[in-house]
Every structure is written in C-alpha cells, then in structure tokens.
Amino acid sequence: MKKLQLTDWLPTTRKEMDLRGWDCADVIIFSGDAYVDHPSFGTAVIGRVIEAEGLRVCIVPQPDWHGDFRDFKKLGRPRLFFCISPGVMDSMVNKYTANRRLRSEDAYSPDGPKS
C-alpha cells in the first residue's frame, strides 16, 4: 500500500504551500464544503482539473465569514484568480434532518460542528 504524504493533497494552509515550495498560488478556491479529495466532491474535481493544466491550486474549505475574515487572507493573493464553489450539498439538507429538525453535527467539518 502506498504511503501518502501531506503534499499529495491540494494545499489548504500556508504551511502546506511552504512544503511544496510555493510563494503564492495561481488559483485559490473557496468552498462551502469540507475538502475531501474524492471525485464525489466537486471542489476537489475542479481543483485537480486546474492542477492538471500545470497551475498551483489551493483550497480554503468552509471559510469563517462571521469574524475577522482571516480565512480569506491566509493564503495571500493568487497569481491568476479566486474561484468560489458553494458546495455540492444543498444547504437545507445540510442544516435539517428529514424530520425538519436542526442537525447537531456535520460529519465532514472539523470536530463535527454546525456552522
């Protein structure tokens, strides 16, 4: 079995960019979903397609837009453009159960909180 390294995934932090030796990204993708590097997650597919064209791609998953906007600044300014992906899961499905009750956790978010 192949042992994976941190550089096998698209960078989501400045540290991961530094591990690749990048001073800046060509494209930064903001996503409403968590970053899961799998074909069922649209942001990962978009990022990998752009990367296959030879560009440096970073992803900012689920940025906190309520506070000081730190998540929007953490990777710096991209060389080419920002990209925004709202996510693949409908917000109502993500927020409510089939019984119309608020969900208490999110399986794909860090520590499972609801935002």
MDTraj code that builds the backbone (N, CA, C; nanometers):
import mdtraj as md
import numpy as np

residues = "MET LYS LYS LEU GLN LEU THR ASP TRP LEU PRO THR THR ARG LYS GLU MET ASP LEU ARG GLY TRP ASP CYS ALA ASP VAL ILE ILE PHE SER GLY ASP ALA TYR VAL ASP HIS PRO SER PHE GLY THR ALA VAL ILE GLY ARG VAL ILE GLU ALA GLU GLY LEU ARG VAL CYS ILE VAL PRO GLN PRO ASP TRP HIS GLY ASP PHE ARG ASP PHE LYS LYS LEU GLY ARG PRO ARG LEU PHE PHE CYS ILE SER PRO GLY VAL MET ASP SER MET VAL ASN LYS TYR THR ALA ASN ARG ARG LEU ARG SER GLU ASP ALA TYR SER PRO ASP GLY PRO LYS SER".split()
xyz = np.array([
    [0.0842, -0.1181, 0.0000],
    [0.0000, 0.0000, 0.0000],
    [0.0885, 0.1242, 0.0000],
    [0.0530, 0.2220, -0.0837],
    [0.1298, 0.3453, -0.0945],
    [0.1092, 0.4322, 0.0289],
    [0.2200, 0.4799, 0.0836],
    [0.2121, 0.5701, 0.1981],
    [0.1941, 0.7123, 0.1460],
    [0.0880, 0.7774, 0.1881],
    [0.0575, 0.9129, 0.1421],
    [0.1307, 1.0166, 0.2262],
    [0.1655, 1.1273, 0.1619],
    [0.2298, 1.2390, 0.2293],
    [0.1378, 1.3599, 0.2237],
    [0.1661, 1.4580, 0.3065],
    [0.0833, 1.5786, 0.3117],
    [0.0779, 1.6505, 0.1771],
    [0.1828, 1.6386, 0.0982],
    [0.1869, 1.7071, -0.0309],
    [0.1072, 1.6340, -0.1395],
    [0.0444, 1.5214, -0.1071],
    [-0.0393, 1.4509, -0.2045],
    [-0.1760, 1.5178, -0.2219],
    [-0.2148, 1.6018, -0.1277],
    [-0.3419, 1.6720, -0.1348],
    [-0.3191, 1.8162, -0.1764],
    [-0.4223, 1.8798, -0.2260],
    [-0.4117, 2.0218, -0.2585],
    [-0.3948, 2.1004, -0.1284],
    [-0.3087, 2.2004, -0.1269],
    [-0.2837, 2.2761, -0.0037],
    [-0.4070, 2.3508, 0.0459],
    [-0.4239, 2.3495, 0.1781],
    [-0.5316, 2.4260, 0.2415],
    [-0.4765, 2.5248, 0.3443],
    [-0.3466, 2.5206, 0.3700],
    [-0.2827, 2.6109, 0.4666],
    [-0.1531, 2.6661, 0.4080],
    [-0.1037, 2.7707, 0.4702],
    [0.0235, 2.8302, 0.4290],
    [0.1378, 2.7298, 0.4477],
    [0.1314, 2.6518, 0.5562],
    [0.2343, 2.5509, 0.5834],
    [0.2416, 2.4485, 0.4693],
    [0.1271, 2.4060, 0.4204],
    [0.1241, 2.3089, 0.3112],
    [0.1788, 2.3705, 0.1820],
    [0.1556, 2.4993, 0.1607],
    [0.2151, 2.5680, 0.0452],
    [0.3669, 2.5711, 0.0587],
    [0.4158, 2.6001, 0.1794],
    [0.5596, 2.6057, 0.2041],
    [0.6249, 2.4694, 0.1818],
    [0.5557, 2.3605, 0.2189],
    [0.6090, 2.2261, 0.1961],
    [0.6308, 2.1980, 0.0475],
    [0.5491, 2.2610, -0.0365],
    [0.5635, 2.2454, -0.1813],
    [0.6611, 2.3478, -0.2412],
    [0.7066, 2.4398, -0.1597],
    [0.7994, 2.5415, -0.2082],
    [0.7323, 2.6538, -0.2847],
    [0.6047, 2.6773, -0.2593],
    [0.5297, 2.7813, -0.3295],
    [0.5324, 2.9111, -0.2491],
    [0.5574, 3.0219, -0.3164],
    [0.5439, 3.1517, -0.2511],
    [0.4024, 3.2062, -0.2687],
    [0.3359, 3.1662, -0.3784],
    [0.1959, 3.2034, -0.3986],
    [0.1280, 3.0971, -0.4850],
    [-0.0038, 3.0948, -0.4777],
    [-0.0826, 3.0027, -0.5599],
    [-0.1240, 3.0739, -0.6879],
    [-0.1510, 2.9963, -0.7920],
    [-0.2057, 3.0539, -0.9146],
    [-0.3563, 3.0751, -0.8996],
    [-0.4213, 2.9787, -0.8338],
    [-0.5665, 2.9817, -0.8158],
    [-0.5979, 2.9435, -0.6711],
    [-0.6879, 3.0170, -0.6075],
    [-0.7364, 2.9820, -0.4742],
    [-0.8862, 2.9596, -0.4841],
    [-0.9298, 2.8413, -0.4424],
    [-1.0712, 2.8040, -0.4474],
    [-1.1301, 2.8125, -0.3067],
    [-1.2368, 2.8889, -0.2916],
    [-1.3127, 2.8927, -0.1667],
    [-1.4310, 2.7985, -0.1823],
    [-1.4507, 2.7111, -0.0839],
    [-1.5558, 2.6118, -0.0941],
    [-1.6464, 2.6135, 0.0282],
    [-1.7753, 2.5991, 0.0044],
    [-1.8716, 2.5867, 0.1126],
    [-1.8675, 2.4497, 0.1767],
    [-1.8073, 2.3530, 0.1098],
    [-1.7942, 2.2164, 0.1617],
    [-1.6590, 2.1974, 0.2276],
    [-1.6492, 2.0910, 0.3055],
    [-1.5193, 2.0475, 0.3567],
    [-1.4365, 1.9978, 0.2387],
    [-1.3052, 2.0000, 0.2512],
    [-1.2199, 1.9499, 0.1435],
    [-1.1955, 1.8010, 0.1658],
    [-1.2511, 1.7214, 0.0775],
    [-1.2273, 1.5781, 0.0743],
    [-1.1805, 1.5480, -0.0675],
    [-1.0598, 1.4949, -0.0814],
    [-1.0018, 1.4724, -0.2139],
    [-1.0588, 1.3443, -0.2736],
    [-1.1803, 1.3552, -0.3247],
    [-1.2529, 1.2403, -0.3799],
    [-1.3407, 1.2901, -0.4939],
    [-1.3605, 1.2088, -0.5978],
    [-1.4404, 1.2530, -0.7129],
    [-1.5861, 1.2879, -0.6823],
    [-1.6364, 1.2504, -0.5662],
    [-1.7746, 1.2866, -0.5336],
    [-1.7844, 1.4280, -0.4764],
    [-1.6700, 1.4936, -0.4537],
    [-1.6678, 1.6299, -0.4040],
    [-1.6223, 1.7216, -0.5174],
    [-1.7132, 1.8071, -0.5625],
    [-1.6902, 1.8908, -0.6792],
    [-1.5691, 1.9809, -0.6693],
    [-1.5439, 2.0366, -0.5516],
    [-1.4301, 2.1264, -0.5364],
    [-1.2992, 2.0533, -0.5616],
    [-1.2893, 1.9298, -0.5148],
    [-1.1684, 1.8508, -0.5381],
    [-1.1495, 1.8233, -0.6875],
    [-1.2591, 1.7942, -0.7563],
    [-1.2510, 1.7686, -0.9010],
    [-1.2055, 1.8943, -0.9745],
    [-1.2663, 2.0076, -0.9425],
    [-1.2291, 2.1345, -1.0058],
    [-1.0817, 2.1648, -0.9797],
    [-1.0395, 2.1490, -0.8553],
    [-0.9006, 2.1748, -0.8198],
    [-0.8037, 2.0842, -0.8934],
    [-0.8365, 1.9559, -0.9043],
    [-0.7478, 1.8613, -0.9721],
    [-0.7432, 1.8860, -1.1238],
    [-0.8539, 1.9279, -1.1827],
    [-0.8544, 1.9595, -1.3258],
    [-0.7661, 2.0810, -1.3531],
    [-0.7783, 2.1839, -1.2697],
    [-0.6951, 2.3026, -1.2863],
    [-0.5477, 2.2669, -1.2624],
    [-0.5218, 2.1842, -1.1621],
    [-0.3847, 2.1412, -1.1332],
    [-0.3250, 2.0625, -1.2501],
    [-0.4068, 1.9820, -1.3157],
    [-0.3602, 1.9030, -1.4301],
    [-0.3151, 1.9920, -1.5460],
    [-0.3619, 2.1154, -1.5483],
    [-0.3192, 2.2117, -1.6505],
    [-0.1866, 2.2781, -1.6141],
    [-0.1292, 2.2390, -1.5014],
    [0.0009, 2.2906, -1.4614],
    [-0.0031, 2.4102, -1.3686],
    [-0.1192, 2.4396, -1.3116],
    [-0.1317, 2.5551, -1.2231],
    [-0.1234, 2.5127, -1.0768],
    [-0.0831, 2.6047, -0.9928],
    [-0.0762, 2.5827, -0.8481],
    [-0.2121, 2.6177, -0.7884],
    [-0.2763, 2.5176, -0.7284],
    [-0.4123, 2.5338, -0.6777],
    [-0.4156, 2.5122, -0.5268],
    [-0.4837, 2.6010, -0.4555],
    [-0.5077, 2.5869, -0.3120],
    [-0.6574, 2.5930, -0.2870],
    [-0.6999, 2.5306, -0.1791],
    [-0.8417, 2.5305, -0.1429],
    [-0.8580, 2.5830, -0.0009],
    [-0.9568, 2.6705, 0.0178],
    [-0.9952, 2.7177, 0.1504],
    [-1.1338, 2.6592, 0.1780],
    [-1.1394, 2.5485, 0.2534],
    [-1.2682, 2.4858, 0.2792],
    [-1.3433, 2.5534, 0.3941],
    [-1.4714, 2.5722, 0.3754],
    [-1.5610, 2.6278, 0.4769],
    [-1.5020, 2.7488, 0.5494],
    [-1.4715, 2.8569, 0.4780],
    [-1.4127, 2.9735, 0.5447],
    [-1.5108, 3.0372, 0.6431],
    [-1.4567, 3.0868, 0.7528],
    [-1.5380, 3.1549, 0.8536],
    [-1.5636, 3.2975, 0.8068],
    [-1.6858, 3.3267, 0.7715],
    [-1.7198, 3.4591, 0.7214],
    [-1.7870, 3.5448, 0.8276],
    [-1.7965, 3.4942, 0.9505],
    [-1.8602, 3.5698, 1.0570],
    [-1.7650, 3.6621, 1.1318],
    [-1.6360, 3.6340, 1.1299],
    [-1.5420, 3.7054, 1.2154],
    [-1.4560, 3.8060, 1.1434],
    [-1.3261, 3.7900, 1.1577],
    [-1.2305, 3.8867, 1.1050],
    [-1.1834, 3.8532, 0.9630],
    [-1.2459, 3.7580, 0.8990],
    [-1.2154, 3.7189, 0.7606],
    [-1.0729, 3.6663, 0.7434],
    [-1.0152, 3.6126, 0.8508],
    [-0.8798, 3.5579, 0.8483],
    [-0.8648, 3.4482, 0.7427],
    [-0.9663, 3.3642, 0.7279],
    [-0.9589, 3.2537, 0.6312],
    [-0.9460, 3.3044, 0.4875],
    [-0.9987, 3.4223, 0.4605],
    [-0.9927, 3.4773, 0.3251],
    [-0.8559, 3.5391, 0.2933],
    [-0.7759, 3.5611, 0.3959],
    [-0.6456, 3.6246, 0.3775],
    [-0.5284, 3.5292, 0.3968],
    [-0.5521, 3.4108, 0.4522],
    [-0.4433, 3.3252, 0.4988],
    [-0.3502, 3.2734, 0.3892],
    [-0.3957, 3.2629, 0.2667],
    [-0.3103, 3.2119, 0.1594],
    [-0.2558, 3.3227, 0.0691],
    [-0.2897, 3.4450, 0.0996],
    [-0.2417, 3.5571, 0.0187],
    [-0.3227, 3.5762, -0.1079],
    [-0.2693, 3.6555, -0.1987],
    [-0.3359, 3.6862, -0.3254],
    [-0.2884, 3.5860, -0.4312],
    [-0.3810, 3.5255, -0.5051],
    [-0.3378, 3.4321, -0.6100],
    [-0.2792, 3.5061, -0.7304],
    [-0.1964, 3.4367, -0.8058],
    [-0.1364, 3.4969, -0.9242],
    [-0.2408, 3.5227, -1.0326],
    [-0.3395, 3.4315, -1.0465],
    [-0.4386, 3.4452, -1.1531],
    [-0.5772, 3.4866, -1.1041],
    [-0.6403, 3.4027, -1.0220],
    [-0.7769, 3.4355, -0.9805],
    [-0.8217, 3.3558, -0.8592],
    [-0.9299, 3.4062, -0.7975],
    [-1.0023, 3.3337, -0.6928],
    [-1.1167, 3.2591, -0.7599],
    [-1.1547, 3.1484, -0.7046],
    [-1.2683, 3.0696, -0.7540],
    [-1.3578, 3.0415, -0.6338],
    [-1.4879, 3.0447, -0.6535],
    [-1.5815, 3.0200, -0.5438],
    [-1.6726, 2.9048, -0.5806],
    [-1.6787, 2.8048, -0.4926],
    [-1.7678, 2.6907, -0.5100],
    [-1.8597, 2.6842, -0.3884],
    [-1.9894, 2.6962, -0.4083],
    [-2.0796, 2.6980, -0.2939],
    [-2.0885, 2.5647, -0.2219],
    [-2.0450, 2.4587, -0.2856],
    [-2.0549, 2.3258, -0.2267],
    [-2.1578, 2.2430, -0.3006],
    [-2.1525, 2.1137, -0.2803],
    [-2.2411, 2.0242, -0.3542],
    [-2.3641, 1.9829, -0.2750],
    [-2.3609, 2.0011, -0.1439],
    [-2.4762, 1.9631, -0.0636],
    [-2.5692, 2.0823, -0.0470],
    [-2.6954, 2.0613, -0.0730],
    [-2.7943, 2.1660, -0.0555],
    [-2.7931, 2.2138, 0.0896],
    [-2.8015, 2.3429, 0.1108],
    [-2.7921, 2.3982, 0.2455],
    [-2.9061, 2.3501, 0.3360],
    [-3.0240, 2.3281, 0.2802],
    [-3.1350, 2.2786, 0.3625],
    [-3.1101, 2.1345, 0.4081],
    [-3.0555, 2.0520, 0.3198],
    [-3.0244, 1.9134, 0.3567],
    [-2.9130, 1.9117, 0.4605],
    [-2.8180, 2.0014, 0.4455],
    [-2.7070, 2.0082, 0.5392],
    [-2.7509, 2.0579, 0.6767],
    [-2.8507, 2.1441, 0.6805],
    [-2.8923, 2.2064, 0.8065],
    [-3.0024, 2.1296, 0.8804],
    [-3.0927, 2.0634, 0.8048],
    [-3.2069, 1.9970, 0.8676],
    [-3.2114, 1.8477, 0.8374],
    [-3.2690, 1.7707, 0.9332],
    [-3.2901, 1.6277, 0.9117],
    [-3.4173, 1.6087, 0.8300],
    [-3.4483, 1.4831, 0.7956],
    [-3.5714, 1.4545, 0.7218],
    [-3.6952, 1.4890, 0.8042],
    [-3.6821, 1.4939, 0.9371],
    [-3.7930, 1.5300, 1.0262],
    [-3.7981, 1.6800, 1.0549],
    [-3.7263, 1.7571, 0.9759],
    [-3.7236, 1.9030, 0.9866],
    [-3.6685, 1.9527, 1.1210],
    [-3.5771, 1.8788, 1.1752],
    [-3.5081, 1.9194, 1.2976],
    [-3.3665, 1.9630, 1.2604],
    [-3.3145, 2.0605, 1.3347],
    [-3.1785, 2.1071, 1.3086],
    [-3.0788, 1.9941, 1.3336],
    [-2.9860, 1.9784, 1.2421],
    [-2.8804, 1.8787, 1.2616],
    [-2.7876, 1.9269, 1.3720],
    [-2.7360, 1.8331, 1.4503],
    [-2.6482, 1.8696, 1.5609],
    [-2.5011, 1.8584, 1.5243],
    [-2.4682, 1.7881, 1.4148],
    [-2.3283, 1.7746, 1.3759],
    [-2.3145, 1.7621, 1.2250],
    [-2.1947, 1.7873, 1.1785],
    [-2.1624, 1.7774, 1.0367],
    [-2.0445, 1.6820, 1.0252],
    [-2.0643, 1.5681, 0.9629],
    [-1.9621, 1.4638, 0.9571],
    [-1.8363, 1.5068, 0.8834],
    [-1.8448, 1.6074, 0.7959],
    [-1.7291, 1.6469, 0.7163],
    [-1.6574, 1.7712, 0.7676],
    [-1.7112, 1.8374, 0.8673],
    [-1.6478, 1.9566, 0.9223],
    [-1.5523, 1.9180, 1.0344],
    [-1.4486, 1.9978, 1.0557],
    [-1.3585, 1.9694, 1.1671],
    [-1.4333, 1.9665, 1.2990],
    [-1.4122, 1.8635, 1.3773],
    [-1.4784, 1.8409, 1.5063],
    [-1.6298, 1.8262, 1.4947],
    [-1.6826, 1.8197, 1.3733],
    [-1.8242, 1.7950, 1.3514],
    [-1.9215, 1.9036, 1.3909],
    [-1.8777, 2.0305, 1.4088],
    [-1.9754, 2.1331, 1.4490],
    [-2.0604, 2.1791, 1.3323],
    [-2.1682, 2.2399, 1.3637],
    [-2.2526, 2.3036, 1.2624],
    [-2.2181, 2.4511, 1.2603],
    [-2.2072, 2.5054, 1.1399],
    [-2.1777, 2.6492, 1.1309],
    [-2.3002, 2.7256, 1.0898],
])
top = md.Topology()
chain = top.add_chain()
for i, resn in enumerate(residues, 1):
    res = top.add_residue(resn, chain, resSeq=i)
    for name in ("N", "CA", "C"):
        top.add_atom(name, md.element.get_by_symbol(name[0]), res)
traj = md.Trajectory(xyz[None], top)
